[in-house]
Amino acid sequence: MRLAVKGVSRAFGGVYAVRDVSLSVEPGELRAVIGPNGAGKSTLFALIGGQLAPNAGTVSLGGVPVQRLPAHRRARLGVGVVFQAARIFAGMTACENVMVGAHATTRAGFLAGALRLPAHRRDERLIRSRALACLERTGLAAWADRPAEELPLGQQRALQLARALCAEPKLLLLDEPASGLRAGERERLATLIGDLRAEGLTMLLVEHDVAFVMRLADRVTVLDLGRVIAEGTPAEVRADPAVIAAYLGTTERADVTRTGTTEKDGTTEETAQTTGTAHE
Ligand SMILES: Nc1ncnc2c1ncn2[C@@H]1O[C@H](COP(=O)(O)OP(=O)(O)OP(=O)(O)O)[C@@H](O)[C@H]1O
C-alpha cells in the first residue's frame, strides 16, 4: 500500500519536532528513516501510525487521507505497528496475544463470540492457526502456550511483530525493531524483514542502528532537527555530505552497531550545538 506524507508538521510547546516533512513510500518498498537523537523519527512514526495528529500536512494510505483518523481506524485500513517498547497483554498466552492482532480483521464480531456461534468457533480456529504460523515465523513457536509476560524482552518485541503480521497488514511500521536485541536475534529479525520485503509488504522502518537499515532498505530518508535533509538509496545517502555532517561523519556510526542513545562525543561543535537546541 502506498504511503504519502505531504508537508507534515508537528510541534510540542512551540518547538517543531517534525517540520514540513514529505515522503512517499511505494507499494512493496522498504523505507528506512534514520537521523540523530531528537531528529523527529518517533514523532513522524506516530504521525503515520495515528498515535499523533499533525498540526499541518496530510498523510494518505493508498490515496485515502488518514491524518485525522485515530490509530485503530488506520489499523483497519491495513497499518500494522510495532512499537519500540514492548506492548504485550499480560495474563494471556503468547498465542492469545498474537490472536488479538487478527480479531479486528475477522467477520464474526463480539456478539457471535458471546453467543458462541459456529461462525465464531470457525473463526477462532482459523485465527489460532494463523497466529501459530506468525509465532513460527518470528521464532516463538515454542512459547505459544506460555504466559506472554514470561518472554524475555527481545522475544516480547518479536511477539508484537507476530501480532502485527497476524492482522495481515498492507503497511508495516517498525519503530527501532533492532534496539535491545542480541546479535543472533538481530540477524533473525533482519532475515525476517528481508523475507517480508520479498513477499511485497510495504514497510517503514525507523532505526537508530544505521548499519542495520543500510543493508535492508530500498531507500533511506534522513531527518535532522525535524526536517528531511536527504533521501535516496543507502549508497546515495551514505555519500551525501549533509548526512555526513549531521550524523554519520565524525564517528563513522554507519559501521557501528549501536542502540539506545546516540553518542554525542566527537560530533562537530555546530552539530552538537544545534542538537542541543532541539532538546530545549
Ligand atoms: N510528547 C512530546 N512532548 C514534548 N516534546 C516532544 C515530545 N515528543 C518529542 N518531543 C521533542 O521533539 C523532538 C523530536 O523527538 P523524537 O522523539 O521524535 O526524535 P527521535 O528522532 O525519535 O529521537 P530518538 O532517536 O532520541 O528517539 C525532540 O526535541 C523531542 O524532545
The ligand as a MOL file (V3000), in Angstrom:
LIG
                    3D

  0  0  0     0  0            999 V3000
M  V30 BEGIN CTAB
M  V30 COUNTS 31 33 0 0 0
M  V30 BEGIN ATOM
M  V30 1 N 5.4670 14.3930 23.5760 0
M  V30 2 C 6.4260 15.3140 23.4400 0
M  V30 3 N 6.3980 16.4510 24.1550 0
M  V30 4 C 7.3630 17.3850 24.0120 0
M  V30 5 N 8.3980 17.2760 23.1730 0
M  V30 6 C 8.4950 16.1650 22.4400 0
M  V30 7 C 7.5200 15.1160 22.5240 0
M  V30 8 N 7.8660 14.1260 21.6650 0
M  V30 9 C 9.0080 14.5410 21.0780 0
M  V30 10 N 9.3810 15.7490 21.5280 0
M  V30 11 C 10.5550 16.5130 21.0950 0
M  V30 12 O 10.5510 16.5140 19.6970 0
M  V30 13 C 11.8650 16.3410 19.1880 0
M  V30 14 C 11.9050 15.1150 18.2930 0
M  V30 15 O 11.7330 13.9610 19.1060 0
M  V30 16 P 11.5950 12.4880 18.5460 0
M  V30 17 O 11.4470 11.5860 19.7290 0
M  V30 18 O 10.5520 12.4510 17.5080 0
M  V30 19 O 13.0120 12.2780 17.8830 0
M  V30 20 P 13.7620 10.9240 17.5420 0
M  V30 21 O 14.4640 11.1730 16.2700 0
M  V30 22 O 12.8050 9.7950 17.5900 0
M  V30 23 O 14.7980 10.8120 18.7130 0
M  V30 24 P 15.4410 9.5000 19.3680 0
M  V30 25 O 16.3170 8.9080 18.3260 0
M  V30 26 O 16.2040 10.0560 20.5070 0
M  V30 27 O 14.3150 8.6080 19.7760 0
M  V30 28 C 12.7810 16.2520 20.3870 0
M  V30 29 O 13.3200 17.5240 20.6050 0
M  V30 30 C 11.8640 15.8430 21.4990 0
M  V30 31 O 12.3240 16.3250 22.7330 0
M  V30 END ATOM
M  V30 BEGIN BOND
M  V30 1 1 1 2
M  V30 2 1 2 3
M  V30 3 2 2 7
M  V30 4 2 3 4
M  V30 5 1 4 5
M  V30 6 2 5 6
M  V30 7 1 6 7
M  V30 8 1 6 10
M  V30 9 1 7 8
M  V30 10 2 8 9
M  V30 11 1 9 10
M  V30 12 1 10 11
M  V30 13 1 11 12
M  V30 14 1 11 30
M  V30 15 1 12 13
M  V30 16 1 13 14
M  V30 17 1 13 28
M  V30 18 1 14 15
M  V30 19 1 15 16
M  V30 20 2 16 17
M  V30 21 1 16 18
M  V30 22 1 16 19
M  V30 23 1 19 20
M  V30 24 2 20 21
M  V30 25 1 20 22
M  V30 26 1 20 23
M  V30 27 1 23 24
M  V30 28 2 24 25
M  V30 29 1 24 26
M  V30 30 1 24 27
M  V30 31 1 28 29
M  V30 32 1 28 30
M  V30 33 1 30 31
M  V30 END BOND
M  V30 END CTAB
M  END
